[in-house]
Amino acid sequence: MATFLKIKLDKLVDIYYNRYTMEYKHSRNKVYLINYHLVWCPKRRKKILIGDVKIRLEQIIKEVASEKGIDILALEIMPDHLHLFISAYPTIAVHKLIRFFKGRSSRLLRQEFPHLLKIPSLWTHSYLISTAGNVSSETIKRYIEAQSKS
């Protein structure tokens, strides 16, 4: 069973990896490859990221990423936290990336889903950031994909 699961997961990673090849990006005077693995949770780790809230959160994250020129490499929304693997431009500070995603999603979700107003704030102040280069990107993708299966 474990071998089957590993083979299936390896195939998924290969498909995903081929879809989003980790190549250096170029701008006028920069060559870069900056990938971040971001994780954050709702306040009190409440399991509120389900159903329509989950769908809308995914839309908001994709909108923000598109506006800011950020590539989403992987996104998994679990009931009590989310994993976001992105490739960003080097001049955008990582704390601002978090603020963009958490700020807009909190404001819009609380406007659109009144039951979320019962929580003092939608997101905790804390978050996890991990950097990844070309070598460890595949490992992070496997980890994020495995989160949805556990």
SULSULGI-V717748 format. One record per residue. RES is the residue in three letters. SS is DSSP state (@ for helix, = for strand, . for the rest). PHI is phi as a letter, one per 30 degrees, with the letter a starting at -180 (none if undefined). D_CENTER is the distance of its C-alpha to the mean C-alpha in Angstrom with 1 decimal. Layout:
res=RES ss=SS phi=PHI d_center=D_CENTER
res=RES ss=SS phi=PHI d_center=D_CENTER
This chain:
res=MET ss=. phi=none d_center=28.9
res=ALA ss=@ phi=d d_center=26.7
res=THR ss=@ phi=d d_center=27.7
res=PHE ss=@ phi=e d_center=26.9
res=LEU ss=@ phi=d d_center=23.4
res=LYS ss=@ phi=d d_center=22.9
res=ILE ss=@ phi=d d_center=24.3
res=LYS ss=@ phi=d d_center=22.2
res=LEU ss=@ phi=d d_center=19.0
res=ASP ss=@ phi=d d_center=20.3
res=LYS ss=@ phi=d d_center=21.1
res=LEU ss=@ phi=d d_center=17.6
res=VAL ss=@ phi=d d_center=16.2
res=ASP ss=@ phi=d d_center=19.1
res=ILE ss=@ phi=d d_center=18.5
res=TYR ss=@ phi=d d_center=14.8
res=TYR ss=@ phi=d d_center=15.9
res=ASN ss=@ phi=d d_center=18.7
res=ARG ss=@ phi=d d_center=16.7
res=TYR ss=. phi=b d_center=14.5
res=THR ss=. phi=d d_center=17.1
res=MET ss=. phi=d d_center=16.4
res=GLU ss=. phi=c d_center=19.1
res=TYR ss=. phi=d d_center=20.1
res=LYS ss== phi=c d_center=19.8
res=HIS ss== phi=b d_center=22.9
res=SER ss=. phi=b d_center=23.9
res=ARG ss=. phi=e d_center=27.5
res=ASN ss=. phi=b d_center=27.8
res=LYS ss=. phi=b d_center=24.6
res=VAL ss== phi=b d_center=23.3
res=TYR ss== phi=a d_center=19.8
res=LEU ss=. phi=b d_center=16.9
res=ILE ss=. phi=b d_center=14.3
res=ASN ss== phi=c d_center=11.0
res=TYR ss== phi=b d_center=8.7
res=HIS ss== phi=c d_center=6.8
res=LEU ss== phi=c d_center=5.8
res=VAL ss== phi=b d_center=6.9
res=TRP ss== phi=b d_center=9.0
res=CYS ss=. phi=b d_center=11.6
res=PRO ss== phi=d d_center=14.1
res=LYS ss=@ phi=e d_center=17.5
res=ARG ss=@ phi=h d_center=19.6
res=ARG ss=@ phi=h d_center=16.9
res=LYS ss=. phi=d d_center=18.2
res=LYS ss=. phi=d d_center=17.2
res=ILE ss=. phi=c d_center=16.7
res=LEU ss=. phi=c d_center=13.5
res=ILE ss=. phi=b d_center=15.8
res=GLY ss=@ phi=h d_center=17.7
res=ASP ss=@ phi=d d_center=17.8
res=VAL ss=@ phi=d d_center=15.5
res=LYS ss=@ phi=d d_center=12.7
res=ILE ss=@ phi=d d_center=13.7
res=ARG ss=@ phi=d d_center=14.1
res=LEU ss=@ phi=d d_center=10.8
res=GLU ss=@ phi=d d_center=9.2
res=GLN ss=@ phi=d d_center=12.0
res=ILE ss=@ phi=d d_center=11.6
res=ILE ss=@ phi=d d_center=8.0
res=LYS ss=@ phi=d d_center=9.6
res=GLU ss=@ phi=d d_center=12.7
res=VAL ss=@ phi=d d_center=11.6
res=ALA ss=@ phi=d d_center=10.0
res=SER ss=@ phi=d d_center=13.3
res=GLU ss=@ phi=d d_center=15.5
res=LYS ss=@ phi=c d_center=14.4
res=GLY ss=. phi=i d_center=14.6
res=ILE ss=. phi=c d_center=11.0
res=ASP ss== phi=c d_center=10.2
res=ILE ss== phi=d d_center=7.0
res=LEU ss== phi=c d_center=7.9
res=ALA ss== phi=a d_center=6.0
res=LEU ss== phi=b d_center=4.3
res=GLU ss== phi=b d_center=6.5
res=ILE ss== phi=c d_center=7.9
res=MET ss== phi=c d_center=10.9
res=PRO ss=. phi=e d_center=13.9
res=ASP ss=. phi=b d_center=13.6
res=HIS ss== phi=a d_center=10.1
res=LEU ss== phi=b d_center=6.4
res=HIS ss== phi=c d_center=4.3
res=LEU ss== phi=b d_center=1.1
res=PHE ss== phi=c d_center=4.5
res=ILE ss== phi=b d_center=6.5
res=SER ss== phi=c d_center=10.3
res=ALA ss=. phi=b d_center=12.0
res=TYR ss=. phi=d d_center=15.7
res=PRO ss=. phi=d d_center=17.6
res=THR ss=. phi=d d_center=19.2
res=ILE ss=. phi=c d_center=16.2
res=ALA ss=. phi=d d_center=16.1
res=VAL ss=@ phi=d d_center=12.9
res=HIS ss=@ phi=d d_center=14.1
res=LYS ss=@ phi=d d_center=14.5
res=LEU ss=@ phi=e d_center=10.9
res=ILE ss=@ phi=e d_center=10.1
res=ARG ss=@ phi=d d_center=13.2
res=PHE ss=@ phi=e d_center=12.4
res=PHE ss=@ phi=d d_center=9.4
res=LYS ss=@ phi=d d_center=11.1
res=GLY ss=@ phi=d d_center=14.5
res=ARG ss=@ phi=d d_center=14.5
res=SER ss=@ phi=d d_center=12.7
res=SER ss=@ phi=d d_center=15.1
res=ARG ss=@ phi=d d_center=18.0
res=LEU ss=@ phi=d d_center=17.6
res=LEU ss=@ phi=d d_center=16.8
res=ARG ss=@ phi=d d_center=19.7
res=GLN ss=@ phi=d d_center=22.0
res=GLU ss=@ phi=d d_center=21.3
res=PHE ss=. phi=b d_center=21.4
res=PRO ss=@ phi=e d_center=24.3
res=HIS ss=@ phi=d d_center=23.8
res=LEU ss=@ phi=d d_center=20.8
res=LEU ss=@ phi=d d_center=23.5
res=LYS ss=@ phi=d d_center=25.0
res=ILE ss=. phi=d d_center=22.3
res=PRO ss=. phi=e d_center=23.2
res=SER ss=. phi=b d_center=19.8
res=LEU ss=. phi=d d_center=16.6
res=TRP ss== phi=c d_center=14.4
res=THR ss=. phi=d d_center=15.8
res=HIS ss=. phi=d d_center=16.6
res=SER ss=. phi=c d_center=15.0
res=TYR ss=. phi=a d_center=11.6
res=LEU ss== phi=c d_center=11.0
res=ILE ss== phi=b d_center=10.5
res=SER ss== phi=b d_center=11.5
res=THR ss== phi=c d_center=12.7
res=ALA ss== phi=b d_center=13.3
res=GLY ss=. phi=c d_center=16.0
res=ASN ss=. phi=d d_center=17.5
res=VAL ss=. phi=d d_center=18.8
res=SER ss=. phi=c d_center=16.0
res=SER ss=@ phi=d d_center=13.3
res=GLU ss=@ phi=d d_center=14.8
res=THR ss=@ phi=d d_center=14.9
res=ILE ss=@ phi=d d_center=11.2
res=LYS ss=@ phi=d d_center=10.7
res=ARG ss=@ phi=d d_center=13.5
res=TYR ss=@ phi=d d_center=12.3
res=ILE ss=@ phi=d d_center=9.1
res=GLU ss=@ phi=d d_center=11.5
res=ALA ss=@ phi=d d_center=14.1
res=GLN ss=@ phi=d d_center=12.2
res=SER ss=@ phi=d d_center=12.9
res=LYS ss=@ phi=c d_center=16.4
res=SER ss=. phi=c d_center=17.4
